[in-house]
Amino acid sequence: MLQHANQFGQAIGFPVSGWSTRPRPARAAVVGRYCRLEPIDVPRHAPELFAHYMEAPDGRDWTYLFHERPETFASFRAYLGELARSEDPLHFTIVDCGTNGAVGTAALMRIDCAHGVIEVGSIAYSPRLQRTRAGTEAIYLFMRFAFDELGYRRFEWKCDSLNAPSCAAAERFGFTFEGVFRRAIVYKGRNRDTAWYSVIAEEWPRIRAAFEIWLSPENFDQLGRQRQSLRQIREANPESAGQSGAASSTTK
């Protein structure tokens, strides 16, 4: 990387010309091919979300979240109300475009407009969203919203370092592992060493192109099985910076 120096001969970071504070994400729908992200609407989303979360036989999917799975509709409705009122994290319901059903939630959080940094987190997928095209597209839509619509420079993923599925998901989506912050958080009465991952703006075009190729209907056979994995697509197109047009994202 090209080195820069100040008048004292000290190494300094490269200039970011024309930088200005980035806008906060709005409570607006982000629409894709397989799913859409909607601001949480408790009366409309709570019944479906609760029913779909309760399809899991137990609460193990919530082990690494800050909340345990609410086990009654009343407690779930109260929990979802808290999410709906929050500004940061800014929570969204993930709605399956095929069934029009609410199948999960996730949030944009630690929103740093001044420096253009934002994180995706509080990801709670029901069994109907796990390991689906819609589940992958939801992350793509959050990333595209942050980079292409809002102009952020850095998109983060953080998780308990012991949460192996979350670490694997970050790597699958193309995030770069940056290290572990030891003794970072106390939650649910226990320690969390936090694993940090990120995608930066210069990496996003290649990652976006891989997402779009993967999300294309042509990437799936008649049984719905992927022909190429996200990792295979990225490795086959190491310098790709274009858009395939295979999936779209709009806000409204």
Order of alpha helices (4+ residues) and beta strands (2+ residues): beta-beta-beta-beta-alpha-alpha-beta-beta-beta-alpha-beta-alpha-beta-beta-alpha-alpha-beta
